[in-house]
Amino acid sequence: MAICLFSVTANAKKNQKALVAYFSATNFTKGKAETLSKLIGADLYRITPAQPYTQEDLKWTDNNSRTSKEMRDMNSRPAIVKDLQDIDKYSTVYLGFPIWWYVAPPVISTFLDTYDLSGKTIVIFVTSGGATPEKALNQLKEQYPKLNFKKAELVNTATIKDLKHLAKYAK
């Protein structure tokens, strides 16, 4: 299996590269993204909100918190730092984020609206306190029907072996 993984990664590097792009409000998803990036030899990119989320912003039990307001408005598009260079060099994008209210946080929609990922393979990896990734994947497929979403994987307790199998999606 390691030989197959190695050749998939080598082919991805030879032709076009893979990118691990992630949003992490509390740094939990960040750790998984960093590990995945190293395992598959992909570039790493942090999706950074222009206005960082504070602990007060993240209080999902407070109807007036920033995240509660954003999640009530599915057209919400929090501004992000737009510093990702040359998205065209990537054929596969691993997109990581924490699930909020069973779906992707609005900052992910901002990212998808900002960068043209058409023609790329998109693999979702998520962290969650209890939700499964399917609803988030279906939400993104519905919002962005022209994008090529392949898989959604919950990685809260993912081991290195678990993360390695995601390499098969790299083109």
N, C-alpha and C positions, 0 to 999 in steps of 0.2 A: 504494500500500500504506500509506503514511503517513496518508492521509486515512481509510482504513478503521480503522487502529489508533487514530487520534484519536477517531473516533466511538464505537468500542467503549469506550475509556477514559472518554469524556464520558458515555456512557450508564451506565456503572458508577458514576460519581460522582453522577449525577442520581438514580438509583434507590437502590442500595445500594453500599456501598464494598467494596473489595478489601483484604485484609490479607496482608502477607508476614510469616509467623511462621517463625522459624528457631532452630535450635540449632547452636552452633559452639563446639567445645572448643578449637580452635587459631586461630580467627578467619579461616580460609580461606573457610568457608561464609558467614561474616558479610559479607565483601566482595561476594560474589555476591548476597546478599539485599539489601544496601543499593542496589546498582546496579539490580536488578529493581524494587525499591520506587519508586525515582526514575523509572524508565522508564515504569511503568504508572500512576503516581500513586496508589499504594497506601500505606496505613499500614504501619509497620514495627514488629514486636514480636520481641524476643529471648526465647526460652525459656531461662530461667536456672535451672540446678540449685540447690537450696537449699545444697548443699555443692559448690562448684566443683571441677571436675576438675583435678588437678595433673598434672605430667609423669609422675610415678610411677604415678598412676591410669591413665594412657593407654598404658602399656607392654603392648601386646597379646601380646607374646612371653612375658610373665610370667604364669603360671597363677594367681598370687595377687594380681595387680593388681585394682583395683576394677572396671575395665571387663571383665576376663576373668571375674570372678565374676558380674557382672551379666548378661553375655551367655550364660553357662551356664544361667541361670534366666530363661526367657522370661516368667515372672510377676513379674520384678523391676520395680519402679516407683520409681525414685529420686525423691525429693521435689523439687518445683520451687517457685519463688517464684510465688505465685498473684496476679498484679497486672494481668492483662489485663482491661480494663473493657469492658463492653457488647459481647460477642461477637455479639449479635443484629443489630448494624448491618452486619455483613459478609455478603455473599452468596457471595463467593469467597475461599477461603483458599489461598494459596501456601505450602506447608509445606516448608521446607528443612532439610537435615541431612546430616552426613557418614555414609556407609555404614560400619557396623561389622560385621565377620563376615558380609558379604553382605546384611545386612538393616538395618532402622532401629534406632538405639540405643534402649534401654528408656526413656530420658527422653522420647522421642516418644510412646510409649504412655501415659506419665504425662500428657502434654499432652492427648492424645486422650480419656483417661478424665476429665480435669478439666473440659474445656470442651465444651459440646454443639455439635457441628458438623453435626448432622443437618439435611438440607435445603440444605446449602451445597455448592458445587462445590469440590473439593479437588484442587489441582495440586501434585504433588511435584516438587521440584528437589533434586538431590543432588550431593555431591562424593564422590570415591572415588579411592583409589590404584590401582584395577584392576578393581573390580566394576562391573557394569552395574546400572541402576536397576530392572530388571524384577523381580528376586527381592524387593527391598524393597517394591515396589508390591504384588506378590502377597501378601506377608506381611501387609501392612496391610489389604488387601482381605479376607483370611481372618480376621484378628483383629477387624475392624470391618465386617462385611458390610452394615450399614445405612447406611454413609457413602458418599458419592458421589465416589469417586476417579476423576478423568478421565485423568490423564497422569502419567508420571514422566520426568524429563529429567535427564541427566547434564550438569552445567554447569561442570566443571573448566576447560575452555578456551573456554567460551562467550563470544562477542563480544556487543557491544551489540545487533547485528542478531539474533543467536541468541536473546537474552533477550526482545527485543521481540515475537517471535512468540508467546510465552506469554500475551500480553495478550488473545488471542482467547478465552481461557477465562473472562475476567471477564464477569460478567452485568450 
